[in-house]
């Protein structure tokens, strides 16, 4: 066996594997002998089928499988032994797999490799970032109090839409002619008038009665992203591709009469005697918003640091190779989807490479005990949210253990803990300047930088 590597450039390489008969003959022979023992051929007793017949029946497929396995194993061993940092997996060269299994005894396999870029990441006190201190204004407090009143308010059915009603109806996708599209999206869902930001759109839904039909743009009658996906019962990844208008037929109209601000409401919302007056209610809400805004400020800090490090590293990737690899490993991925989504994927990969280098150079590790304790804290927080204040440590341990037995959940928790440690490194290393802003100024900052995902999460966190 002979393996050679040729670097095309800094990000792409070719590995050639040359196999001779000595590399595969014995394994192929043993496999065929095994087939002979098991073969059931009319006219022959088990195990007595002539070897020539076995060769004729199975040799080509056995040889092809063994050659491919031997070549692939050799490439992976070569990568490991030579400490090659690759992206994705080796891909057989598209024009190198035409093998003449009848005549040839030596075979050449050629694999394309995508190489990880070489780069430096400098984490030092010379870098400066703003840590925003977001003021809690009365508008936010009043909005959250109004939400609590609605949450515990009295719901009734009405005949005509007005104000901030909730409308239940049927969404029917329309074609270019404005007619119901055959095989299009059809789903029963609701529109909340209070969440429609476009005043003109909101106005078209006022004064509507049961049975009325309105043409709507689902993107303009929802809060966007996940809300639009839920409204139409589609995958979130498909939402941006939906350009159609929809017919919406009103089926039911719900109106909420806000609950009175009294002790009964305070006890329902926060527990008995936790809040005893409107003043205490405002203080409670203000404190909760303040904590949430601190979290959002940290998220903004992480976003700014991430963008800065990505910009400074200027990582180049083997894009052509990665696109080919993504199509090879994702059978459902279309070329159009790849063209649309690749830049986001590439950005995520660049950040993952930077993170991994930061973890390695700063010896950031996550131990099993830390993961268990972190998971127990997450479980405790969730139980408290559901009113279970007293929780035995044994119960936390059992629940956390079950959570970590789920591989996807365990991976998510490991990533969360690594993220916590990385942010601690950033906050202890970079020079952070406290900067006071109002909530509106904070939202404007996110809007100006087109931080769409961050902005929508921020608004959802604060029920805006």
Beta strands, then each sheet from edge to edge (+ up, - down):
strand 1: 2-7
strand 2: 12-19
strand 3: 86-92
strand 4: 107-115
strand 5: 128-134
strand 6: 154-157
strand 7: 166-173
strand 8: 186-192
strand 9: 213-216
strand 10: 246-257
strand 11: 431-437
sheet 1: 1+ 2- 4+ 3-
sheet 2: 5+ 11+
sheet 3: 6+ 10- 7+ 8-
sheet 4: 6+ 10- 9+
end
